[in-house]
Amino acid sequence: MTDSHSEHLPVLLNETVESLAVKADGIYIDGTFGRGGHARQVLSRLSEQGRLLGLDKDPAAIATANELSLQDPRFSIEQCSFADMSAVVNEHLWQGKVDGILLDIGVSSPQIDVADRGFSFQKDGPLDMRMNPDVGMSAAEWLATAKVEDITFVIKTLGEERFGKRIANAIVETREHTPIVSTTQLAALVDKAMPFREKNKHPATRTFQAIRIYINNELEDLKAGLEQSLDVLAIGGRLSVITFHSLEDRIVKRYFRDEAKGDDLPSNFPIRAADLHPRIKLIGKATKAGEQELAINPRARSAVLRVVEKVL
Ligand SMILES: C[S@@+](CC[C@H](N)C(=O)[O-])C[C@H]1O[C@@H](n2cnc3c(N)ncnc32)[C@H](O)[C@@H]1O
C-alpha cells in the first residue's frame, strides 16, 4: 500500500487556521491529521511552549505524523478516533486546558486515490473502505452478511439514494452466487440496478458514500467528537469544524445552535438569554471556499467551515 504519488490539499486552510485565533503558547488538537496540511500551519504559529496533538484513525496518516513528531518536539500523535479525544486529553492532563480544536471531517485524497483502500468506485481494489483497516468490518464483510433491510436503510439514509431498495436487492441477489469483493464489481452492480443515469454523476456515488459512512461510524463519531471537544476546551477556546456534505453539516449546525442557545426553555419564558447558560458562542457565519481555491481544488466545492468559542 503506497500513497507516495497522492497528496492532500488542505481545504479552507487560511480561513480555518485564522478561525482558531492561535495563541503562541497554547495547546491545540488536530482531530483529523490527514497529511498535516492544517497541522503544519498551526505549528508555524506556536512558540516553543505551544503544543499540538494530532489524532487520526488512518495508518498512512499516522506514518506521516510520526515523521513530523520526530522533527518537531511540540507535536505528538495518537492513532484513535476523535470520538475518543477526551481519554487522550486526560492522559496529557489537558482536560479543560485546550485552546483550540480542528476537525476536518471525512476522507483524505490519498484514501480515495489509493485503490487498495477500497474507497473509490473508479479504481479497482478490495472492497474495504475502513479508515483504520485493522479495526471493525470491511465493506465486503458487511455486505456479505447484512440483512437486506439494513443495506436498504444505510443506502437510503446515509447516501440519500432513493433507489436504495433496488440496489440492496441487487446486492443480496448477487451475493447468493458471487461474493462481492471488489470496488468496481460493486460499482457495476449498482450501475446495473439503477433505472437511469444522472448527468455528470457516477451512479454508485451515493451508495459508496453511504457504505463508507456506515463502515466508519462517521456520523456517530462526529456527534461524540463535537461533545468531547466542548468538554476538553478551555473557556475562550475555539472549535473549528469543516464538513463535506449536508448530513454532516446538519449535525454540526444543529449542535452548535443548541449549545449556543443554552437551556431548553419555552421561547416565551421570562428569562434573559445569558441566564440560559449557553456553553458556546458562534463565531462568524458558515464559510465556504472562494473561487480562487475552487479553481485549484474542486474537492473544496462542498466544504463548509463552522466555528464556535467556549464561554461556559
Ligand atoms: C479531510 S482529511 C484531513 C486532512 C488534513 N486536515 C490535512 O490538511 O491533511 C480527514 C482525515 O480524518 C481522518 N478521520 C476521519 N474520521 C476520523 C475520526 N473519527 N477520528 C480520527 N480521524 C478521522 C481520516 O482518516 C483522514 O485522514
PDBQT file of the ligand as one rigid body, heavy atoms in Angstrom, charges set to zero:
ROOT
HETATM    1  C1  LIG A 401     -10.140  15.516   5.155  1.00  0.00    +0.000 C 
HETATM    2  S1  LIG A 401      -8.857  14.583   5.854  1.00  0.00    +0.000 S 
HETATM    3  C2  LIG A 401      -7.977  15.723   6.839  1.00  0.00    +0.000 C 
HETATM    4  C3  LIG A 401      -6.883  16.426   6.091  1.00  0.00    +0.000 C 
HETATM    5  C4  LIG A 401      -5.988  17.305   6.943  1.00  0.00    +0.000 C 
HETATM    6  N1  LIG A 401      -6.699  18.428   7.524  1.00  0.00    +0.000 N 
HETATM    7  C5  LIG A 401      -4.800  17.803   6.120  1.00  0.00    +0.000 C 
HETATM    8  O1  LIG A 401      -4.668  19.016   5.949  1.00  0.00    +0.000 OA
HETATM    9  O2  LIG A 401      -4.018  16.973   5.654  1.00  0.00    +0.000 OA
HETATM   10  C6  LIG A 401      -9.698  13.660   7.058  1.00  0.00    +0.000 C 
HETATM   11  C7  LIG A 401      -8.816  12.768   7.895  1.00  0.00    +0.000 C 
HETATM   12  O3  LIG A 401      -9.538  12.459   9.066  1.00  0.00    +0.000 OA
HETATM   13  C8  LIG A 401      -9.393  11.107   9.384  1.00  0.00    +0.000 C 
HETATM   14  N2  LIG A 401     -10.596  10.747  10.130  1.00  0.00    +0.000 N 
HETATM   15  C9  LIG A 401     -11.861  10.627   9.682  1.00  0.00    +0.000 A 
HETATM   16  N3  LIG A 401     -12.692  10.343  10.694  1.00  0.00    +0.000 NA
HETATM   17  C10 LIG A 401     -11.935  10.279  11.815  1.00  0.00    +0.000 A 
HETATM   18  C11 LIG A 401     -12.220  10.039  13.187  1.00  0.00    +0.000 A 
HETATM   19  N4  LIG A 401     -13.446   9.781  13.614  1.00  0.00    +0.000 N 
HETATM   20  N5  LIG A 401     -11.195  10.107  14.064  1.00  0.00    +0.000 NA
HETATM   21  C12 LIG A 401      -9.931  10.377  13.650  1.00  0.00    +0.000 A 
HETATM   22  N6  LIG A 401      -9.606  10.592  12.359  1.00  0.00    +0.000 NA
HETATM   23  C13 LIG A 401     -10.594  10.555  11.460  1.00  0.00    +0.000 A 
HETATM   24  C14 LIG A 401      -9.225  10.402   8.068  1.00  0.00    +0.000 C 
HETATM   25  O4  LIG A 401      -8.519   9.196   8.249  1.00  0.00    +0.000 OA
HETATM   26  C15 LIG A 401      -8.438  11.431   7.262  1.00  0.00    +0.000 C 
HETATM   27  O5  LIG A 401      -7.059  11.221   7.377  1.00  0.00    +0.000 OA
ENDROOT
TORSDOF 0
